[in-house]
């Protein structure tokens, strides 16, 4: 089974999965429910173990931590507008 790259598939992941990943940026092993959702969304198998869990590569952990820091800093969505913003 080929390893899936979270970085390469990030935009294809459902919002609940990305939210879970951002809320758990230090997680090295994804639970089987998250692994199954990633597989369903991407059409690719994960590098899961016999229990359905997925061990993340260091690259993926670093990427998720970067995304989490961006979200904490309010940089995750540069197109986000405050409710009182005015269109030019």
Backbone atoms as SQL, in Angstrom:
CREATE TABLE atoms (id INTEGER PRIMARY KEY, chain TEXT, resi INTEGER, resn TEXT, atom TEXT, x REAL, y REAL, z REAL);
INSERT INTO atoms VALUES
  (1, 'A', 1, 'UNK', 'N', 0.840, -1.170, 0.000),
  (2, 'A', 1, 'UNK', 'CA', 0.000, 0.000, 0.000),
  (3, 'A', 1, 'UNK', 'C', 0.890, 1.240, 0.000),
  (4, 'A', 2, 'UNK', 'N', 0.613, 2.176, -0.901),
  (5, 'A', 2, 'UNK', 'CA', 1.424, 3.384, -0.958),
  (6, 'A', 2, 'UNK', 'C', 1.017, 4.353, 0.146),
  (7, 'A', 3, 'UNK', 'N', 2.005, 5.097, 0.591),
  (8, 'A', 3, 'UNK', 'CA', 1.737, 6.086, 1.622),
  (9, 'A', 3, 'UNK', 'C', 1.023, 7.274, 1.007),
  (10, 'A', 4, 'UNK', 'N', 0.099, 7.811, 1.742),
  (11, 'A', 4, 'UNK', 'CA', -0.600, 9.004, 1.304),
  (12, 'A', 4, 'UNK', 'C', 0.095, 10.213, 1.927),
  (13, 'A', 5, 'UNK', 'N', 0.165, 11.282, 1.196),
  (14, 'A', 5, 'UNK', 'CA', 0.770, 12.508, 1.701),
  (15, 'A', 5, 'UNK', 'C', -0.348, 13.470, 2.093),
  (16, 'A', 6, 'UNK', 'N', -0.408, 13.799, 3.364),
  (17, 'A', 6, 'UNK', 'CA', -1.425, 14.735, 3.837),
  (18, 'A', 6, 'UNK', 'C', -1.254, 16.081, 3.130),
  (19, 'A', 7, 'UNK', 'N', -0.018, 16.517, 2.963),
  (20, 'A', 7, 'UNK', 'CA', 0.243, 17.796, 2.289),
  (21, 'A', 7, 'UNK', 'C', -0.353, 17.799, 0.878),
  (22, 'A', 8, 'UNK', 'N', -0.117, 16.736, 0.129),
  (23, 'A', 8, 'UNK', 'CA', -0.600, 16.673, -1.249),
  (24, 'A', 8, 'UNK', 'C', -2.118, 16.557, -1.341),
  (25, 'A', 9, 'UNK', 'N', -2.742, 15.994, -0.319),
  (26, 'A', 9, 'UNK', 'CA', -4.181, 15.745, -0.351),
  (27, 'A', 9, 'UNK', 'C', -4.986, 16.729, 0.498),
  (28, 'A', 10, 'UNK', 'N', -4.342, 17.700, 1.118),
  (29, 'A', 10, 'UNK', 'CA', -4.987, 18.586, 2.082),
  (30, 'A', 10, 'UNK', 'C', -6.291, 19.188, 1.556),
  (31, 'A', 11, 'UNK', 'N', -6.279, 19.697, 0.332),
  (32, 'A', 11, 'UNK', 'CA', -7.459, 20.368, -0.214),
  (33, 'A', 11, 'UNK', 'C', -8.600, 19.402, -0.531),
  (34, 'A', 12, 'UNK', 'N', -8.329, 18.124, -0.571),
  (35, 'A', 12, 'UNK', 'CA', -9.358, 17.122, -0.843),
  (36, 'A', 12, 'UNK', 'C', -9.993, 16.565, 0.431),
  (37, 'A', 13, 'UNK', 'N', -9.407, 16.868, 1.581),
  (38, 'A', 13, 'UNK', 'CA', -9.897, 16.309, 2.839),
  (39, 'A', 13, 'UNK', 'C', -11.148, 17.048, 3.304),
  (40, 'A', 14, 'UNK', 'N', -12.115, 16.312, 3.852),
  (41, 'A', 14, 'UNK', 'CA', -13.316, 16.960, 4.370),
  (42, 'A', 14, 'UNK', 'C', -12.992, 17.839, 5.571),
  (43, 'A', 15, 'UNK', 'N', -13.801, 18.869, 5.772),
  (44, 'A', 15, 'UNK', 'CA', -13.576, 19.820, 6.860),
  (45, 'A', 15, 'UNK', 'C', -13.450, 19.148, 8.232),
  (46, 'A', 16, 'UNK', 'N', -14.274, 18.153, 8.571),
  (47, 'A', 16, 'UNK', 'CA', -14.098, 17.532, 9.886),
  (48, 'A', 16, 'UNK', 'C', -12.721, 16.884, 10.069),
  (49, 'A', 17, 'UNK', 'N', -12.158, 16.360, 8.995),
  (50, 'A', 17, 'UNK', 'CA', -10.826, 15.738, 9.077),
  (51, 'A', 17, 'UNK', 'C', -9.761, 16.803, 9.280),
  (52, 'A', 18, 'UNK', 'N', -9.803, 17.869, 8.481),
  (53, 'A', 18, 'UNK', 'CA', -8.796, 18.917, 8.642),
  (54, 'A', 18, 'UNK', 'C', -8.920, 19.580, 10.004),
  (55, 'A', 19, 'UNK', 'N', -10.147, 19.765, 10.487),
  (56, 'A', 19, 'UNK', 'CA', -10.332, 20.351, 11.820),
  (57, 'A', 19, 'UNK', 'C', -9.738, 19.443, 12.892),
  (58, 'A', 20, 'UNK', 'N', -9.949, 18.138, 12.754),
  (59, 'A', 20, 'UNK', 'CA', -9.389, 17.201, 13.730),
  (60, 'A', 20, 'UNK', 'C', -7.867, 17.248, 13.694),
  (61, 'A', 21, 'UNK', 'N', -7.295, 17.257, 12.482),
  (62, 'A', 21, 'UNK', 'CA', -5.847, 17.304, 12.343),
  (63, 'A', 21, 'UNK', 'C', -5.278, 18.588, 12.954),
  (64, 'A', 22, 'UNK', 'N', -5.945, 19.722, 12.717),
  (65, 'A', 22, 'UNK', 'CA', -5.485, 20.996, 13.269),
  (66, 'A', 22, 'UNK', 'C', -5.611, 21.030, 14.786),
  (67, 'A', 23, 'UNK', 'N', -6.610, 20.346, 15.316),
  (68, 'A', 23, 'UNK', 'CA', -6.802, 20.306, 16.766),
  (69, 'A', 23, 'UNK', 'C', -5.847, 19.327, 17.447),
  (70, 'A', 24, 'UNK', 'N', -5.249, 18.424, 16.664),
  (71, 'A', 24, 'UNK', 'CA', -4.342, 17.399, 17.189),
  (72, 'A', 24, 'UNK', 'C', -3.033, 17.383, 16.402),
  (73, 'A', 25, 'UNK', 'N', -2.320, 18.516, 16.344),
  (74, 'A', 25, 'UNK', 'CA', -1.160, 18.613, 15.464),
  (75, 'A', 25, 'UNK', 'C', 0.034, 17.749, 15.852),
  (76, 'A', 26, 'UNK', 'N', 0.064, 17.257, 17.061),
  (77, 'A', 26, 'UNK', 'CA', 1.189, 16.427, 17.482),
  (78, 'A', 26, 'UNK', 'C', 0.933, 14.942, 17.329),
  (79, 'A', 27, 'UNK', 'N', -0.223, 14.590, 16.826),
  (80, 'A', 27, 'UNK', 'CA', -0.594, 13.178, 16.695),
  (81, 'A', 27, 'UNK', 'C', 0.233, 12.514, 15.596),
  (82, 'A', 28, 'UNK', 'N', 0.880, 11.423, 15.949),
  (83, 'A', 28, 'UNK', 'CA', 1.716, 10.694, 14.986),
  (84, 'A', 28, 'UNK', 'C', 0.967, 9.505, 14.360),
  (85, 'A', 29, 'UNK', 'N', -0.084, 9.035, 15.049),
  (86, 'A', 29, 'UNK', 'CA', -0.854, 7.895, 14.560),
  (87, 'A', 29, 'UNK', 'C', -2.316, 8.306, 14.516),
  (88, 'A', 30, 'UNK', 'N', -2.887, 8.283, 13.325),
  (89, 'A', 30, 'UNK', 'CA', -4.281, 8.678, 13.166),
  (90, 'A', 30, 'UNK', 'C', -5.211, 7.525, 13.521),
  (91, 'A', 31, 'UNK', 'N', -6.308, 7.817, 14.214),
  (92, 'A', 31, 'UNK', 'CA', -7.280, 6.774, 14.517),
  (93, 'A', 31, 'UNK', 'C', -7.922, 6.242, 13.235),
  (94, 'A', 32, 'UNK', 'N', -8.463, 5.061, 13.316),
  (95, 'A', 32, 'UNK', 'CA', -9.004, 4.417, 12.113),
  (96, 'A', 32, 'UNK', 'C', -10.155, 5.191, 11.506),
  (97, 'A', 33, 'UNK', 'N', -10.957, 5.904, 12.308),
  (98, 'A', 33, 'UNK', 'CA', -12.059, 6.674, 11.728),
  (99, 'A', 33, 'UNK', 'C', -11.536, 7.807, 10.843),
  (100, 'A', 34, 'UNK', 'N', -10.491, 8.479, 11.297),
  (101, 'A', 34, 'UNK', 'CA', -9.879, 9.555, 10.501),
  (102, 'A', 34, 'UNK', 'C', -9.204, 8.956, 9.272),
  (103, 'A', 35, 'UNK', 'N', -8.496, 7.847, 9.442),
  (104, 'A', 35, 'UNK', 'CA', -7.848, 7.166, 8.318),
  (105, 'A', 35, 'UNK', 'C', -8.870, 6.769, 7.262),
  (106, 'A', 36, 'UNK', 'N', -10.011, 6.256, 7.696),
  (107, 'A', 36, 'UNK', 'CA', -11.056, 5.828, 6.760),
  (108, 'A', 36, 'UNK', 'C', -11.636, 7.021, 6.004),
  (109, 'A', 37, 'UNK', 'N', -11.817, 8.143, 6.692),
  (110, 'A', 37, 'UNK', 'CA', -12.336, 9.337, 6.023),
  (111, 'A', 37, 'UNK', 'C', -11.343, 9.875, 4.999),
  (112, 'A', 38, 'UNK', 'N', -10.060, 9.825, 5.315),
  (113, 'A', 38, 'UNK', 'CA', -9.035, 10.263, 4.368),
  (114, 'A', 38, 'UNK', 'C', -9.052, 9.363, 3.139),
  (115, 'A', 39, 'UNK', 'N', -9.123, 8.063, 3.341),
  (116, 'A', 39, 'UNK', 'CA', -9.167, 7.116, 2.218),
  (117, 'A', 39, 'UNK', 'C', -10.394, 7.350, 1.350),
  (118, 'A', 40, 'UNK', 'N', -11.539, 7.569, 1.979),
  (119, 'A', 40, 'UNK', 'CA', -12.776, 7.795, 1.232),
  (120, 'A', 40, 'UNK', 'C', -12.714, 9.084, 0.422),
  (121, 'A', 41, 'UNK', 'N', -12.127, 10.127, 1.000),
  (122, 'A', 41, 'UNK', 'CA', -12.067, 11.427, 0.329),
  (123, 'A', 41, 'UNK', 'C', -11.073, 11.455, -0.820),
  (124, 'A', 42, 'UNK', 'N', -9.986, 10.715, -0.669),
  (125, 'A', 42, 'UNK', 'CA', -8.919, 10.793, -1.667),
  (126, 'A', 42, 'UNK', 'C', -8.947, 9.648, -2.674),
  (127, 'A', 43, 'UNK', 'N', -9.621, 8.563, -2.311),
  (128, 'A', 43, 'UNK', 'CA', -9.624, 7.396, -3.182),
  (129, 'A', 43, 'UNK', 'C', -8.345, 6.594, -3.101),
  (130, 'A', 44, 'UNK', 'N', -7.503, 6.928, -2.145),
  (131, 'A', 44, 'UNK', 'CA', -6.239, 6.231, -1.939),
  (132, 'A', 44, 'UNK', 'C', -6.255, 5.561, -0.579),
  (133, 'A', 45, 'UNK', 'N', -5.621, 4.424, -0.502),
  (134, 'A', 45, 'UNK', 'CA', -5.448, 3.793, 0.790),
  (135, 'A', 45, 'UNK', 'C', -4.422, 4.563, 1.594),
  (136, 'A', 46, 'UNK', 'N', -4.495, 4.448, 2.896),
  (137, 'A', 46, 'UNK', 'CA', -3.489, 5.066, 3.747),
  (138, 'A', 46, 'UNK', 'C', -2.461, 4.008, 4.107),
  (139, 'A', 47, 'UNK', 'N', -1.402, 4.422, 4.725),
  (140, 'A', 47, 'UNK', 'CA', -0.374, 3.471, 5.146),
  (141, 'A', 47, 'UNK', 'C', -0.781, 2.867, 6.484),
  (142, 'A', 48, 'UNK', 'N', -2.012, 2.365, 6.515),
  (143, 'A', 48, 'UNK', 'CA', -2.603, 1.870, 7.746),
  (144, 'A', 48, 'UNK', 'C', -2.019, 0.551, 8.216),
  (145, 'A', 49, 'UNK', 'N', -2.201, 0.314, 9.482),
  (146, 'A', 49, 'UNK', 'CA', -1.779, -0.952, 10.069),
  (147, 'A', 49, 'UNK', 'C', -2.988, -1.890, 10.095),
  (148, 'A', 50, 'UNK', 'N', -2.834, -3.091, 10.603),
  (149, 'A', 50, 'UNK', 'CA', -3.954, -4.042, 10.620),
  (150, 'A', 50, 'UNK', 'C', -5.173, -3.550, 11.404),
  (151, 'A', 51, 'UNK', 'N', -4.991, -2.558, 12.272),
  (152, 'A', 51, 'UNK', 'CA', -6.100, -2.036, 13.064),
  (153, 'A', 51, 'UNK', 'C', -6.771, -0.840, 12.388),
  (154, 'A', 52, 'UNK', 'N', -6.288, -0.460, 11.213),
  (155, 'A', 52, 'UNK', 'CA', -6.880, 0.645, 10.478),
  (156, 'A', 52, 'UNK', 'C', -6.315, 2.005, 10.824),
  (157, 'A', 53, 'UNK', 'N', -5.311, 2.042, 11.669),
  (158, 'A', 53, 'UNK', 'CA', -4.690, 3.309, 12.022),
  (159, 'A', 53, 'UNK', 'C', -3.632, 3.668, 10.985),
  (160, 'A', 54, 'UNK', 'N', -3.278, 4.934, 10.925),
  (161, 'A', 54, 'UNK', 'CA', -2.273, 5.407, 9.976),
  (162, 'A', 54, 'UNK', 'C', -1.159, 6.103, 10.725),
  (163, 'A', 55, 'UNK', 'N', 0.071, 5.707, 10.458),
  (164, 'A', 55, 'UNK', 'CA', 1.232, 6.378, 11.020),
  (165, 'A', 55, 'UNK', 'C', 1.649, 7.477, 10.048),
  (166, 'A', 56, 'UNK', 'N', 1.723, 8.699, 10.557),
  (167, 'A', 56, 'UNK', 'CA', 2.094, 9.829, 9.716),
  (168, 'A', 56, 'UNK', 'C', 3.605, 9.925, 9.556),
  (169, 'A', 57, 'UNK', 'N', 4.018, 10.400, 8.389),
  (170, 'A', 57, 'UNK', 'CA', 5.437, 10.667, 8.175),
  (171, 'A', 57, 'UNK', 'C', 5.803, 11.949, 8.915),
  (172, 'A', 58, 'UNK', 'N', 7.083, 12.159, 9.134),
  (173, 'A', 58, 'UNK', 'CA', 7.526, 13.389, 9.792),
  (174, 'A', 58, 'UNK', 'C', 7.151, 14.598, 8.946),
  (175, 'A', 59, 'UNK', 'N', 7.193, 14.455, 7.620),
  (176, 'A', 59, 'UNK', 'CA', 6.788, 15.554, 6.733),
  (177, 'A', 59, 'UNK', 'C', 5.336, 15.944, 6.979),
  (178, 'A', 60, 'UNK', 'N', 4.459, 14.937, 7.116),
  (179, 'A', 60, 'UNK', 'CA', 3.048, 15.227, 7.363),
  (180, 'A', 60, 'UNK', 'C', 2.845, 15.881, 8.719),
  (181, 'A', 61, 'UNK', 'N', 3.538, 15.403, 9.738),
  (182, 'A', 61, 'UNK', 'CA', 3.424, 15.992, 11.073),
  (183, 'A', 61, 'UNK', 'C', 3.870, 17.450, 11.027),
  (184, 'A', 62, 'UNK', 'N', 4.985, 17.720, 10.371),
  (185, 'A', 62, 'UNK', 'CA', 5.484, 19.095, 10.249),
  (186, 'A', 62, 'UNK', 'C', 4.481, 19.971, 9.502),
  (187, 'A', 63, 'UNK', 'N', 3.897, 19.440, 8.430),
  (188, 'A', 63, 'UNK', 'CA', 2.917, 20.188, 7.637),
  (189, 'A', 63, 'UNK', 'C', 1.685, 20.514, 8.480),
  (190, 'A', 64, 'UNK', 'N', 1.168, 19.533, 9.208),
  (191, 'A', 64, 'UNK', 'CA', -0.024, 19.750, 10.039),
  (192, 'A', 64, 'UNK', 'C', 0.280, 20.762, 11.135),
  (193, 'A', 65, 'UNK', 'N', 1.456, 20.683, 11.729),
  (194, 'A', 65, 'UNK', 'CA', 1.826, 21.651, 12.757),
  (195, 'A', 65, 'UNK', 'C', 1.922, 23.061, 12.175),
  (196, 'A', 66, 'UNK', 'N', 2.448, 23.191, 10.963),
  (197, 'A', 66, 'UNK', 'CA', 2.526, 24.485, 10.299),
  (198, 'A', 66, 'UNK', 'C', 1.117, 25.033, 10.063),
  (199, 'A', 67, 'UNK', 'N', 0.216, 24.180, 9.556),
  (200, 'A', 67, 'UNK', 'CA', -1.161, 24.598, 9.306),
  (201, 'A', 67, 'UNK', 'C', -1.855, 24.991, 10.608),
  (202, 'A', 68, 'UNK', 'N', -1.584, 24.272, 11.672),
  (203, 'A', 68, 'UNK', 'CA', -2.180, 24.569, 12.967),
  (204, 'A', 68, 'UNK', 'C', -1.712, 25.929, 13.467),
  (205, 'A', 69, 'UNK', 'N', -0.417, 26.214, 13.322),
  (206, 'A', 69, 'UNK', 'CA', 0.118, 27.517, 13.742),
  (207, 'A', 69, 'UNK', 'C', -0.485, 28.636, 12.908),
  (208, 'A', 70, 'UNK', 'N', -0.670, 28.394, 11.605),
  (209, 'A', 70, 'UNK', 'CA', -1.301, 29.398, 10.746),
  (210, 'A', 70, 'UNK', 'C', -2.727, 29.669, 11.204),
  (211, 'A', 71, 'UNK', 'N', -3.452, 28.606, 11.524),
  (212, 'A', 71, 'UNK', 'CA', -4.837, 28.761, 11.971),
  (213, 'A', 71, 'UNK', 'C', -4.904, 29.534, 13.286),
  (214, 'A', 72, 'UNK', 'N', -3.985, 29.245, 14.199),
  (215, 'A', 72, 'UNK', 'CA', -3.951, 29.954, 15.480),
  (216, 'A', 72, 'UNK', 'C', -3.646, 31.433, 15.284),
  (217, 'A', 73, 'UNK', 'N', -2.813, 31.735, 14.301),
  (218, 'A', 73, 'UNK', 'CA', -2.424, 33.117, 14.051),
  (219, 'A', 73, 'UNK', 'C', -3.437, 33.857, 13.181),
  (220, 'A', 74, 'UNK', 'N', -4.465, 33.146, 12.723),
  (221, 'A', 74, 'UNK', 'CA', -5.469, 33.773, 11.867),
  (222, 'A', 74, 'UNK', 'C', -5.031, 33.897, 10.423),
  (223, 'A', 75, 'UNK', 'N', -4.015, 33.126, 10.038),
  (224, 'A', 75, 'UNK', 'CA', -3.491, 33.204, 8.677),
  (225, 'A', 75, 'UNK', 'C', -4.034, 32.112, 7.771),
  (226, 'A', 76, 'UNK', 'N', -4.854, 31.238, 8.282),
  (227, 'A', 76, 'UNK', 'CA', -5.294, 30.079, 7.513),
  (228, 'A', 76, 'UNK', 'C', -6.162, 30.458, 6.333),
  (229, 'A', 77, 'UNK', 'N', -6.945, 31.532, 6.445),
  (230, 'A', 77, 'UNK', 'CA', -7.845, 31.923, 5.363),
  (231, 'A', 77, 'UNK', 'C', -7.665, 33.401, 5.069),
  (232, 'A', 78, 'UNK', 'N', -6.748, 33.733, 4.142),
  (233, 'A', 78, 'UNK', 'CA', -6.490, 35.143, 3.863),
  (234, 'A', 78, 'UNK', 'C', -7.681, 35.850, 3.221),
  (235, 'A', 79, 'UNK', 'N', -8.645, 35.105, 2.666),
  (236, 'A', 79, 'UNK', 'CA', -9.818, 35.714, 2.051),
  (237, 'A', 79, 'UNK', 'C', -10.943, 35.957, 3.049),
  (238, 'A', 80, 'UNK', 'N', -10.723, 35.547, 4.302),
  (239, 'A', 80, 'UNK', 'CA', -11.751, 35.740, 5.322),
  (240, 'A', 80, 'UNK', 'C', -11.988, 37.220, 5.536),
  (241, 'A', 81, 'UNK', 'N', -13.251, 37.610, 5.562),
  (242, 'A', 81, 'UNK', 'CA', -13.605, 39.007, 5.769),
  (243, 'A', 81, 'UNK', 'C', -14.413, 39.129, 7.054),
  (244, 'A', 82, 'UNK', 'N', -14.153, 40.162, 7.793),
  (245, 'A', 82, 'UNK', 'CA', -14.943, 40.421, 8.963),
  (246, 'A', 82, 'UNK', 'C', -16.348, 40.837, 8.523),
  (247, 'A', 83, 'UNK', 'N', -17.302, 40.669, 9.384),
  (248, 'A', 83, 'UNK', 'CA', -18.690, 40.930, 9.024),
  (249, 'A', 83, 'UNK', 'C', -18.925, 42.370, 8.600),
  (250, 'A', 84, 'UNK', 'N', -18.099, 43.299, 9.052),
  (251, 'A', 84, 'UNK', 'CA', -18.304, 44.699, 8.712),
  (252, 'A', 84, 'UNK', 'C', -17.374, 45.190, 7.592),
  (253, 'A', 85, 'UNK', 'N', -16.710, 44.265, 6.911),
  (254, 'A', 85, 'UNK', 'CA', -15.820, 44.695, 5.841),
  (255, 'A', 85, 'UNK', 'C', -16.636, 45.119, 4.623),
  (256, 'A', 86, 'UNK', 'N', -16.061, 46.008, 3.863),
  (257, 'A', 86, 'UNK', 'CA', -16.755, 46.570, 2.709),
  (258, 'A', 86, 'UNK', 'C', -16.010, 46.143, 1.455),
  (259, 'A', 87, 'UNK', 'N', -16.750, 45.743, 0.438),
  (260, 'A', 87, 'UNK', 'CA', -16.144, 45.394, -0.838),
  (261, 'A', 87, 'UNK', 'C', -15.750, 46.675, -1.562),
  (262, 'A', 88, 'UNK', 'N', -14.571, 46.730, -2.170),
  (263, 'A', 88, 'UNK', 'CA', -14.150, 47.954, -2.898),
  (264, 'A', 88, 'UNK', 'C', -14.950, 48.146, -4.163);
